[in-house]
């Protein structure tokens, strides 16, 4: 690589770094801070459970349960401490395979 090519490469890399730092700074300033409201995580036997505040209204509580044995994810919701309702049941291997396929631009 000649001296001219090295200088051009350094200038290009330096300009790219400055642009990236500027974009990161702009993005971090414009994004609101989002806090996770995970209330509790617990593991018993083959089950892991986590509660979060969220859903359609901020008064809803979401319960996420992972069944380690069957590799399933269950999503329950409870509105203001009333009835608990199953919202979704997902197979974790299928969920991760679909996400992996999507990351490569394929449809799951």
C-alpha positions as CSV (number, residue, x, y, z in Angstrom):
1,X,0.0,0.0,0.0
2,X,1.5,3.3,-1.0
3,X,1.8,6.4,1.2
4,X,-1.1,8.1,-0.6
5,X,-3.4,5.1,-0.1
6,X,-2.5,5.0,3.6
7,X,-3.3,8.7,4.0
8,X,-6.6,8.3,2.1
9,X,-7.5,5.3,4.3
10,X,-6.7,7.2,7.5
11,X,-8.8,10.2,6.4
12,X,-11.7,8.0,5.4
13,X,-11.6,6.0,8.7
14,X,-11.3,9.2,10.8
15,X,-14.2,10.9,8.9
16,X,-16.3,7.7,9.4
17,X,-15.5,7.6,13.1
18,X,-16.4,11.3,13.6
19,X,-19.7,10.8,11.7
20,X,-20.6,7.7,13.8
21,X,-19.8,9.5,17.1
22,X,-22.1,12.4,15.9
23,X,-24.9,10.1,15.0
24,X,-24.6,8.2,18.3
25,X,-24.7,11.5,20.2
26,X,-27.7,12.7,18.3
27,X,-29.5,9.4,18.7
28,X,-28.8,9.3,22.5
29,X,-30.0,12.8,23.0
30,X,-33.3,12.3,21.1
31,X,-34.3,9.0,22.7
32,X,-36.3,9.1,25.9
33,X,-34.9,7.0,28.7
34,X,-37.0,3.9,29.2
35,X,-36.9,2.1,32.5
36,X,-37.7,-1.5,32.9
37,X,-40.3,-2.2,35.6
38,X,-39.4,-5.8,36.5
39,X,-41.0,-6.3,39.9
40,X,-39.8,-9.8,40.7
41,X,-37.9,-12.7,39.2
42,X,-38.2,-16.2,40.7
43,X,-37.0,-19.7,39.8
44,X,-38.5,-22.8,41.2
45,X,-37.6,-26.2,39.8
46,X,-38.0,-26.0,36.0
47,X,-39.9,-22.7,36.0
48,X,-38.7,-19.1,35.9
49,X,-41.3,-16.4,36.5
50,X,-41.0,-12.6,36.1
51,X,-43.6,-9.9,36.6
52,X,-43.6,-6.5,34.9
53,X,-45.9,-3.5,34.8
54,X,-47.2,-2.8,31.4
55,X,-49.6,-4.0,28.8
56,X,-52.3,-1.8,27.2
57,X,-52.6,0.3,30.4
58,X,-49.9,1.0,33.0
59,X,-52.2,-0.6,35.6
60,X,-51.8,-4.0,34.0
61,X,-49.4,-6.6,35.3
62,X,-47.7,-9.1,33.0
63,X,-46.5,-12.5,34.2
64,X,-43.9,-14.2,32.0
65,X,-43.2,-17.9,32.8
66,X,-40.5,-20.0,31.1
67,X,-41.0,-23.7,31.3
68,X,-37.4,-25.1,31.1
69,X,-38.5,-28.7,30.6
70,X,-40.8,-28.1,27.6
71,X,-39.0,-24.9,26.5
72,X,-42.2,-22.8,26.4
73,X,-42.9,-19.2,27.2
74,X,-46.3,-18.3,28.7
75,X,-47.5,-14.7,28.9
76,X,-50.3,-13.9,31.4
77,X,-51.9,-10.5,32.2
78,X,-53.9,-9.3,35.1
79,X,-55.9,-6.0,34.9
80,X,-55.9,-4.3,38.3
81,X,-55.6,-7.5,40.3
82,X,-58.7,-9.1,38.7
83,X,-58.8,-12.2,36.5
84,X,-55.5,-13.6,35.2
85,X,-55.7,-14.3,31.4
86,X,-53.3,-16.3,29.2
87,X,-52.2,-14.0,26.4
88,X,-49.7,-16.1,24.6
89,X,-47.9,-19.4,24.6
90,X,-44.7,-19.6,22.5
91,X,-42.2,-22.4,21.8
92,X,-38.8,-20.9,22.6
93,X,-36.9,-22.9,20.0
94,X,-39.5,-21.8,17.3
95,X,-39.3,-18.2,18.6
96,X,-35.5,-18.2,18.4
97,X,-35.4,-19.9,15.0
98,X,-37.9,-17.3,13.6
99,X,-35.8,-14.4,15.1
100,X,-32.6,-16.0,13.6
101,X,-34.3,-16.3,10.2
102,X,-35.6,-12.7,10.3
103,X,-32.1,-11.5,11.1
104,X,-30.9,-13.0,7.9
105,X,-33.8,-11.4,6.0
106,X,-35.9,-14.5,5.6
107,X,-39.5,-14.9,6.5
108,X,-40.1,-17.3,9.4
